């Protein structure tokens, strides 16, 4: 038996015990959280000219976990990025 998307969502909402509006707000907050951390991590990796980190951060979606690790752990290791020549 194949359920329609509406039936799947209604079933999920009934099992969790929260309203569809609450579920939408939670989803929106998670999306904003993820976008904020992704933006900060992408900005820093671009400034440091770390191409592979930039690509990984752009493609992999971890709800901010990889981005937070990059900002506070991985970007601190090694030398400072080369300063721009003026």
LINRA-V644423 format. One line per field, one symbol per residue. ss: DSSP state (H for helix, E for strand, L for the rest). burial: 1 if it has 9 or more other C-alpha atoms within 8 Angstrom, else 0. A space follows every 10 residues. Layout:
BEGIN
ss=???
burial=???
END
This chain:
BEGIN
ss=LLLLHHHHHH HHHHHHLLLH HHHHHHHHHH HHHHHHHHHH HHHHHHHLLL HHHHHHHHHL LLLLHHHHHH HHLHHHLLLL LLLLLL
burial=0000000100 0010000000 0010000001 1011101101 1101110101 0001001100 0011011111 1000100000 000000
END
